[in-house]
Amino acid sequence: MKLKPLGNRVVLQYQEVEEKTSSGIILPDSAKEKPQIAVVVAVGTGTDSAEMQVKEGDKVIYSKYAGTEVKLDEEEFIIADQKDIIAVVE
């Protein structure tokens, strides 16, 4: 199954989070925060007033409480508005 966002929305997929700190302490699942870095897996068509500034495959940083979390085929995605994307990581 494939997600196709509408309008100025994007589908983001989480990036893996580092499981230990720089000093070597391993973090339990309960101490990990959800990452704010994701990969764009699908892009909507945009709207008349705003064209899309990201494309599929872009690595982005998004707002902490952005979007709606969706679980599909055992994978987790976020469907968010383009305005919730803060930056593209190059």
Residue, then its C-alpha position, 0 to 999 in steps of 0.5 A: m500500500k502506498l500513501k499519497p498526500l494531498g495538497n501541501r502535505v508530505v509523508l515522512q519516514y523516521q530515521e533511526v535514532e542513535e542507541k547510545t550517547s557519545s560517552g557510550i551509555i546505551l539508552p533504553d527505549s523509554a529514554k529515547e525521544k522520537p527523532q525530528i529528522a526524517v526522509v520525505v517519501a511522498v509529496g503532495t501536488g501543492t496548492d495554487s498559493a504555495e508550491m512544494q519546496v521539498k522532493e522525495g528522498d530529501k532528508v529534513i528536520y521538522s517541528k517536534y509536534a508536527g503532523t499525524e503519525v500513521k502506521l502502515d504495513e508495520e512501518e511508521f510514517i508522519i503526514a505533515d504540512q510542508k510548513d512544519i518542515i524547518a530545514v532540508v539537511e544537505 
